[in-house]
Amino acid sequence: MPGEPQTYDLVVAANRLPVDKVVSDSGEVSWQRSPGGLVTAMESVMRNRAGAWVGWAGDSGPAPEPFDEDGLHLHPVGLSAEEVRDFYEGFSNDTLWPSYHAVIVPASFPRDWWTAYREVNARFAGAVARLAEPGARVWIQDYQLQLAPALVRRLRPDLRIGWFNHIPFPPVELFAQLPWRSQILEGLLGADFLGFQRQADAQNFVRACRQLLRAQTKGDTVAVGDGSPRRVRASAIPISVDFDGLEELARRPDVVARSRELRESVGNPKVLLLGVDRLDYTKGIRHRLKAYEELLVEGRVGPPDVTFVQIATPSRERVEAYQNLRSEIEQTVGRINGDHGQIGAPPIHYLHHAYPREEMAAFFQAADVMIVSPLRDGMNLVAKEYVTCRYDLGGALVLSEFTGAWHELHQAFACNPNDIEDLKQAIMRAITTPAKERQRIMRALRRRVSEHDVQRWAQRFLAALDAAPERPVAGS
């Protein structure tokens, strides 16, 4: 009928749209690509498909009108200021995030936050149901939308519904602390297929369904309903990066030239160490600084021969735990630079900014050692971005065992970031290993990422969704 909205055979729902609103001095509104691992991974997937993306535009208040951007239909969902506080800052990032990341900081459980979480999930589900063609595929993303699969199924039982978790899924002993644990599991079981970063995460989910819902499970499937139950499959399909696109960017002459400028700007050290993280307590930044400080005290590294650049992208700045973390890290950096710096040669260059992809590619090429040391991380795409940018086979990757990336990039210089001595030794091995051996390691890491890039991730997920609850065809 005339006037009905256009519908799509693939609808992605994520907490955020893949673009941020930019308002010029003259008041003109434009949109630019958002930072972040989810957008980085999904954007290249969606650009090649005629689909719609449902997400929050980032501002409180009424949603902007739907619009098209670079061939992708974007459908904003509005959040009030109270919902930003309770759904996003509250339940998503002060209840679920710490609960799913091994309770590195305590989680909070206000009931008002849960109410907002339910209401926002219902709003997303309604938008998805209106945009989906009959029999369309729906791909719901991440922990902010765990109720949406069942809500979409209730509205549109004809749809094929998938959900992917970009963060860890906790052991049942931690998940059981959530007062709304059953409702979350039941929300997820509205999907046909549930994707996780690691097999352990998928197993944690199945175990939670068995123990907390008393659901019947078999292998990687969970039975839903009585009589002739529907079966939901949960399995690991680890996310990746756009290898070809990012390598092409890294090879650009302006990016190569910028990498040389960056090294010169920090004094052309013999060894440049680099950390790149969202400013988050899961990322192990404090542990990394402690390890580096001890190496400075021991005289094993130090300016001007060795310097460390830490990029900490601003994150969730209205959440108290993040405010405290920023203060602590900045005080630590100041103390280390005061105790061990020389005029014109501080041991740490600390940058609290977000940078465009071109600048990050230049940083990756400039760095001799990339330190990726989260205490807990679903994947950590920075590790994969670093090796992708090292087409010259230079550099070395220090990688925490507690990242999803470590299960794929196991040739890297592995560390337990909780063990400061182990982290120090991994950094020193990365610095001192002969260049020929480092090149062999980098070649193996790059081969893994190139063969398992973001396009393959998307193909595998959508094939698994189409085949659920049966396993996808071998080799897909």
C-alpha positions in Angstrom: 0.0 0.0 0.0 1.2 3.6 -0.7 2.7 5.2 2.4 3.9 2.0 4.0 7.5 2.0 5.0 10.0 0.1 2.9 11.0 -3.3 4.3 14.3 -5.2 4.1 15.4 -8.8 4.0 18.2 -8.1 6.5 17.7 -5.9 9.6 20.5 -5.3 12.1 19.7 -3.9 15.5 22.4 -2.5 17.7 22.5 -0.1 20.6 24.1 2.6 18.4 23.8 3.5 14.8 27.1 3.2 12.8 27.3 7.0 12.5 27.5 10.0 14.9 25.7 13.3 14.4 28.0 16.3 13.7 26.6 19.8 14.0 28.7 22.5 12.2 29.1 26.1 13.5 26.4 27.1 11.1 24.0 24.5 12.5 24.2 22.2 9.6 23.8 18.5 10.5 25.9 15.8 9.0 26.8 12.2 10.0 30.3 10.6 10.3 31.3 7.0 10.9 31.4 6.0 14.6 34.4 4.6 16.4 34.2 1.2 18.1 34.7 -2.4 17.4 31.1 -3.3 16.6 30.7 -0.6 14.1 34.1 -1.3 12.5 33.1 -4.9 12.1 29.5 -4.5 11.0 29.9 -1.6 8.7 31.8 -3.4 6.0 29.3 -6.3 6.2 26.3 -4.0 5.8 27.7 -1.9 3.0 27.6 -4.9 0.7 23.9 -5.8 1.5 20.6 -4.0 1.0 19.7 -3.9 4.7 18.5 -1.6 7.5 20.2 -0.7 10.8 18.2 0.1 13.9 20.0 1.9 16.6 20.2 4.9 18.9 21.6 8.1 17.4 23.5 9.1 20.5 21.5 12.1 21.7 18.7 12.1 24.2 15.2 13.1 23.0 13.1 12.2 20.0 14.7 10.1 17.3 15.7 11.8 14.1 13.8 10.7 11.0 15.1 7.6 9.3 17.6 8.3 6.5 20.0 6.7 4.1 23.8 7.0 4.4 26.2 5.5 1.9 23.6 3.0 0.7 22.5 1.9 4.1 19.1 2.6 5.6 19.4 3.9 9.1 16.5 3.9 11.5 17.2 5.8 14.7 15.5 4.9 18.0 14.9 7.6 20.5 16.0 7.5 24.2 14.9 10.1 26.8 17.5 11.5 29.1 16.2 9.3 31.9 16.5 6.2 29.6 20.1 7.1 28.7 20.8 7.2 32.4 18.9 4.1 33.4 19.0 1.8 30.3 22.5 2.8 28.9 24.6 4.1 31.7 22.8 2.2 34.4 21.6 -1.3 33.5 23.8 -1.9 30.4 27.0 -0.5 31.8 26.7 -0.6 35.5 24.8 -3.9 35.9 25.5 -6.1 32.9 29.0 -5.0 31.9 30.6 -5.7 35.2 28.5 -8.9 35.7 29.7 -10.2 32.3 33.3 -9.2 32.9 34.1 -11.2 36.0 32.9 -8.5 38.4 36.2 -6.6 38.2 34.1 -3.8 39.8 30.9 -4.5 41.7 27.6 -4.5 39.7 24.5 -2.5 40.8 20.9 -3.8 40.6 18.4 -1.0 40.8 14.9 -2.1 39.7 14.3 1.2 37.9 17.2 0.4 35.6 15.6 -3.0 34.8 12.3 -1.3 33.9 14.1 1.0 31.5 16.0 -1.9 29.9 12.7 -3.7 29.2 11.1 -0.6 27.7 14.0 0.2 25.4 14.3 -3.4 24.3 10.6 -3.4 23.4 11.1 -0.1 21.4 13.9 -1.7 19.4 11.9 -4.8 18.8 8.9 -2.8 17.5 11.2 -1.0 15.0 12.7 -4.2 13.8 9.3 -5.8 13.3 8.1 -2.9 11.2 11.2 -2.9 8.9 11.6 -6.6 8.3 10.2 -8.3 5.1 8.2 -11.5 5.5 10.7 -14.2 6.4 13.6 -11.8 6.7 16.7 -12.3 8.7 17.2 -10.2 11.8 20.6 -9.9 13.4 20.5 -8.4 16.9 23.7 -7.2 18.5 25.1 -7.5 22.0 24.3 -7.3 25.7 22.2 -4.1 25.5 19.4 -6.0 23.5 19.2 -9.4 25.2 15.4 -9.2 25.6 14.8 -8.2 21.9 15.0 -11.7 20.3 11.9 -12.9 22.2 10.1 -9.6 21.8 10.7 -9.7 18.0 9.5 -13.3 17.8 6.3 -12.4 19.6 5.6 -9.7 17.1 6.9 -11.5 14.0 7.1 -15.3 14.4 7.9 -15.5 10.6 11.4 -14.0 11.0 14.7 -15.8 11.3 16.3 -14.2 14.4 20.0 -14.2 15.3 21.8 -12.6 18.2 25.6 -12.0 18.6 27.4 -11.3 21.9 30.4 -9.1 21.5 31.5 -9.4 25.1 32.1 -12.5 27.3 29.1 -14.5 28.6 29.9 -15.3 32.3 29.9 -18.6 34.1 26.6 -19.5 35.6 27.9 -18.7 39.1 28.3 -15.1 38.2 25.3 -14.8 35.9 23.1 -16.2 38.6 23.7 -13.1 40.7 21.5 -11.1 38.3 18.0 -10.7 39.8 16.5 -10.9 36.3 18.6 -13.8 35.1 15.6 -15.9 34.0 14.0 -13.1 32.0 17.3 -12.5 30.2 17.8 -16.1 29.3 14.2 -16.3 28.1 14.7 -13.2 26.0 17.8 -14.7 24.3 16.0 -17.9 23.6 13.6 -16.1 21.3 16.4 -16.3 18.8 17.0 -19.2 16.4 20.8 -18.9 16.6 23.0 -17.3 19.3 26.6 -16.4 18.4 29.4 -16.0 20.9 33.1 -15.0 20.7 34.4 -18.2 22.3 33.1 -21.7 22.7 33.4 -21.3 26.5 30.9 -18.4 26.3 28.4 -20.5 24.4 28.8 -23.3 26.9 28.3 -20.9 29.7 25.0 -19.8 28.2 23.8 -23.4 27.6 24.8 -24.3 31.2 22.9 -21.3 32.5 19.7 -22.4 30.7 20.0 -25.9 32.0 20.7 -24.9 35.7 18.5 -21.7 36.0 15.6 -22.5 33.7 15.7 -26.3 34.0 15.7 -26.4 30.2 16.6 -29.5 28.3 19.9 -29.2 26.5 21.7 -31.4 24.1 25.2 -30.4 22.9 25.0 -26.8 21.8 21.2 -26.6 21.7 18.5 -25.6 24.2 14.9 -26.8 23.9 12.3 -24.1 24.2 8.6 -25.0 24.9 6.8 -28.2 25.7 5.5 -30.9 23.4 7.5 -30.4 20.2 10.0 -27.9 21.5 11.8 -25.4 19.3 15.6 -25.8 19.5 17.9 -22.9 19.8 21.6 -23.3 18.9 24.4 -21.5 20.7 27.9 -21.6 19.2 31.2 -19.6 18.8 31.8 -17.6 15.7 34.5 -15.1 16.6 34.4 -11.7 15.1 37.2 -10.1 13.0 38.2 -7.1 11.0 38.1 -5.9 7.4 41.5 -7.2 6.6 41.7 -6.1 2.9 40.3 -2.7 3.6 42.5 -2.0 6.6 45.6 -3.2 4.9 44.9 -1.0 1.9 44.5 1.9 4.2 47.8 1.1 6.0 49.7 1.0 2.7 48.6 4.5 1.6 51.6 6.8 1.2 50.1 9.4 3.5 49.6 6.9 6.3 53.1 5.5 5.9 54.5 9.1 6.1 52.4 9.8 9.1 53.8 6.8 10.9 57.3 8.2 10.5 56.1 11.6 11.8 54.6 9.9 14.9 57.9 8.2 15.7 59.8 11.5 15.2 57.2 13.3 17.5 58.1 11.1 20.4 61.9 11.3 19.9 62.6 8.5 17.4 63.1 5.9 20.2 64.8 2.6 19.4 61.6 0.9 20.8 58.1 2.4 20.7 55.6 0.6 22.9 51.9 1.2 22.2 48.6 0.6 24.1 45.2 1.5 22.5 42.1 1.0 24.5 38.8 2.4 25.5 39.2 3.9 28.9 37.7 0.9 30.7 38.6 -1.1 33.8 38.4 -4.4 31.9 41.3 -3.3 29.6 44.1 -3.8 32.1 45.6 -0.3 31.6 46.6 0.0 35.3 48.3 -3.4 35.2 50.2 -2.4 32.1 51.4 0.9 33.7 52.5 -1.0 36.8 54.6 -3.5 34.7 56.1 -0.7 32.7 57.0 1.3 35.8 58.7 -1.7 37.3 60.8 -2.1 34.1 61.8 1.5 34.4 62.7 1.1 38.1 64.8 -2.0 37.2 66.6 -0.1 34.4 65.5 -2.6 31.8 63.8 0.1 29.7 63.7 3.9 29.7 63.8 7.0 27.7 65.1 8.1 25.3 65.7 4.5 23.9 62.3 3.1 24.9 59.1 5.1 25.2 55.4 4.1 25.7 52.4 5.7 24.1 49.1 5.0 25.7 45.9 6.0 23.8 42.8 5.9 26.1 39.6 6.6 24.1 37.0 8.4 26.3 34.3 6.1 27.4 31.1 6.2 29.6 32.3 9.4 31.3 29.2 9.8 33.4 29.6 6.4 35.1 31.4 6.8 38.4 33.6 3.7 38.0 35.0 5.2 34.7 35.5 8.7 36.3 37.5 7.0 39.1 39.5 5.0 36.6 40.5 8.1 34.6 41.6 9.9 37.7 43.7 7.0 38.8 45.4 6.4 35.4 46.2 10.1 34.9 47.7 10.3 38.4 49.8 7.2 37.7 51.1 8.6 34.4 52.0 11.9 36.1 53.9 10.1 38.8 55.8 7.8 36.4 56.7 10.8 34.2 57.8 12.8 37.2 60.0 10.0 38.6 61.5 8.7 35.4 61.3 11.4 32.8 64.0 13.5 31.1 63.6 16.9 29.6 61.9 16.3 26.2 61.8 12.6 26.8 58.9 11.4 29.1 58.6 7.7 29.5 54.9 7.8 28.8 52.9 9.8 26.3 49.3 9.6 27.4 46.6 10.6 24.9 42.9 10.7 26.1 41.4 11.1 22.6 39.6 9.2 19.9 41.4 9.1 16.5 40.2 8.4 13.0 41.2 5.1 11.3 44.0 6.7 9.3 45.7 7.9 12.4 45.3 4.6 14.2 46.8 2.8 11.2 49.8 5.1 11.4 50.2 4.5 15.1 50.1 0.7 14.5 52.9 1.0 11.9 55.0 3.2 14.2 54.8 0.9 17.1 57.5 -1.8 17.6 55.5 -3.5 20.4 51.7 -3.5 20.7 50.5 -4.3 24.3 47.0 -5.7 24.5 46.5 -6.8 28.1 42.8 -6.8 29.1 41.8 -8.6 32.3 38.7 -9.9 30.4 37.7 -9.2 26.8 35.2 -10.8 24.4 37.6 -10.5 21.4 39.7 -7.3 21.3 39.8 -6.2 17.7 42.8 -3.9 18.3 45.0 -6.9 18.3 43.7 -8.0 14.9 43.9 -4.4 13.6 47.5 -4.1 14.6 48.7 -7.3 12.8 46.6 -6.3 9.7 48.4 -3.0 9.5 51.9 -4.7 9.8 52.1 -5.7 6.1 55.9 -5.0 6.5 56.0 -8.0 9.0 57.4 -5.5 11.6 56.3 -5.2 15.2 55.4 -7.6 17.9 52.1 -8.3 19.7 51.9 -8.8 23.5 48.5 -10.4 24.1 46.5 -11.2 27.2 45.3 -14.8 27.6 41.9 -13.5 28.7 41.0 -12.1 25.3 39.0 -13.9 22.7 41.8 -12.9 20.2 44.3 -15.0 22.1 42.5 -18.2 21.1 43.1 -17.3 17.5 46.4 -15.4 17.7 48.2 -17.9 20.0 51.6 -17.3 18.4 51.7 -13.8 20.0 53.7 -13.0 23.1 51.1 -14.3 25.6 50.7 -12.9 29.1 48.6 -13.1 32.2 48.0 -9.4 33.0 47.1 -10.2 36.6 50.7 -11.5 37.0 52.8 -8.3 36.7 56.0 -10.3 36.4 54.6 -12.4 33.6 53.5 -9.2 31.8 56.9 -7.7 32.2 58.6 -10.8 30.8 56.2 -10.8 27.8 57.1 -7.2 27.0 60.8 -7.9 27.3 60.5 -11.0 25.0 58.7 -8.9 22.5 61.5 -6.3 22.6 64.4 -8.7 22.5 63.3 -11.5 20.2 65.4 -11.5 17.0 63.8 -9.7 14.1 63.7 -12.8 11.9 61.7 -14.7 14.6 59.4 -11.7 15.1 58.7 -11.6 11.3 57.9 -15.4 11.3 55.4 -14.8 14.2 53.8 -11.8 12.5 53.4 -13.7 9.2 51.5 -16.4 11.1 49.3 -13.9 12.9 48.5 -12.1 9.6 47.7 -15.3 7.9 45.1 -16.1 10.5 43.4 -12.8 10.4 43.4 -12.6 6.6 41.8 -16.1 6.4 39.2 -15.3 9.1 38.2 -11.7 8.3 35.0 -9.9 9.0 33.3 -11.0 5.8 34.0 -14.6 6.7 32.6 -14.0 10.2 29.4 -12.6 8.7 29.1 -15.4 6.2 29.5 -18.0 8.9 27.0 -16.3 11.2 24.3 -15.9 8.5 24.9 -19.5 7.3 24.5 -20.7 10.9 21.3 -18.6 11.3 19.8 -20.0 8.1 20.7 -23.6 9.1 19.6 -23.3 12.8 18.9 -25.4 14.7 21.0 -27.8 12.6 24.7 -27.2 12.2 25.8 -25.2 9.1 27.4 -27.0 6.2 31.0 -28.0 7.0 33.6 -25.5 5.9 31.1 -22.6 5.7 
